[in-house]
Amino acid sequence: MEEPKTLFEHLAQARNITVEEMRAIIAARIEAGMNDPDPEKRASWERIPRAGEIPTPEEWLRYAVERLEAEGRGDLLRWYKIF
């Protein structure tokens, strides 16, 4: 079996689903967060830089990685062994 090249491929392979299905799951979670009734939770999702109204899975991932690195938690990224 070929090694996954991206985090989305890694997550999809671990769940035995397609990358498109994994992206759809992440997109649904992003949309749920953007529409959360809790204003604090919604505000945290609103901070994600994005080109459109709702962040894409790639925009969310870029933001998450940048936050982890800025907070000195880049070690958590090494756990996946794909970065």
C-alpha positions in Angstrom: 0.0 0.0 0.0 1.3 3.4 -1.0 2.2 5.8 1.8 -0.2 8.8 2.1 1.2 12.1 0.9 -1.2 14.5 2.6 -2.9 14.7 6.0 -6.3 14.2 4.2 -4.9 11.1 2.6 -3.6 9.8 5.9 -6.9 10.4 7.7 -8.9 8.9 4.8 -6.7 5.8 4.7 -6.9 5.4 8.5 -10.7 5.4 8.2 -10.8 3.3 5.0 -12.7 6.1 3.1 -11.9 8.2 0.1 -10.1 11.5 0.4 -13.2 13.2 -1.0 -15.3 11.6 1.8 -12.7 12.8 4.3 -12.8 16.4 2.9 -16.6 16.3 3.1 -16.5 15.2 6.8 -14.1 18.1 7.6 -16.1 20.6 5.6 -19.3 19.6 7.5 -17.5 20.1 10.8 -16.2 23.5 9.7 -19.7 24.5 8.6 -21.2 23.3 11.9 -18.6 25.3 13.8 -19.3 28.4 11.7 -23.0 28.1 12.6 -22.5 27.1 16.3 -25.0 28.7 18.6 -22.2 29.5 21.1 -20.8 32.9 20.1 -17.3 32.1 21.5 -17.1 28.9 19.5 -18.4 30.7 16.4 -15.9 33.5 16.9 -13.0 31.0 17.0 -14.1 29.6 13.6 -14.5 33.1 12.2 -10.8 33.8 12.9 -9.8 31.3 10.2 -8.5 33.2 7.1 -10.5 32.3 4.1 -11.3 33.3 0.5 -15.0 32.6 0.7 -17.7 32.6 3.3 -16.8 29.3 4.8 -13.2 28.0 5.1 -12.2 25.1 3.0 -10.6 22.0 4.6 -7.3 23.2 3.2 -7.7 26.7 4.7 -8.7 25.2 8.0 -5.6 22.9 7.9 -3.3 25.7 7.0 -4.7 27.8 9.9 -4.4 24.9 12.4 -0.8 24.1 11.4 0.2 27.8 11.7 -1.4 28.1 15.1 0.3 25.0 16.4 3.7 26.2 15.2 3.1 29.8 16.5 2.2 28.3 19.9 5.4 26.2 19.9 3.4 23.0 19.5 4.8 21.9 16.2 5.8 18.6 17.9 2.2 17.6 17.6 2.5 17.7 13.8 5.4 15.2 13.8 3.0 12.6 15.3 1.5 12.1 11.9 4.9 11.7 10.3 3.8 13.4 7.1 4.9 17.0 7.7 
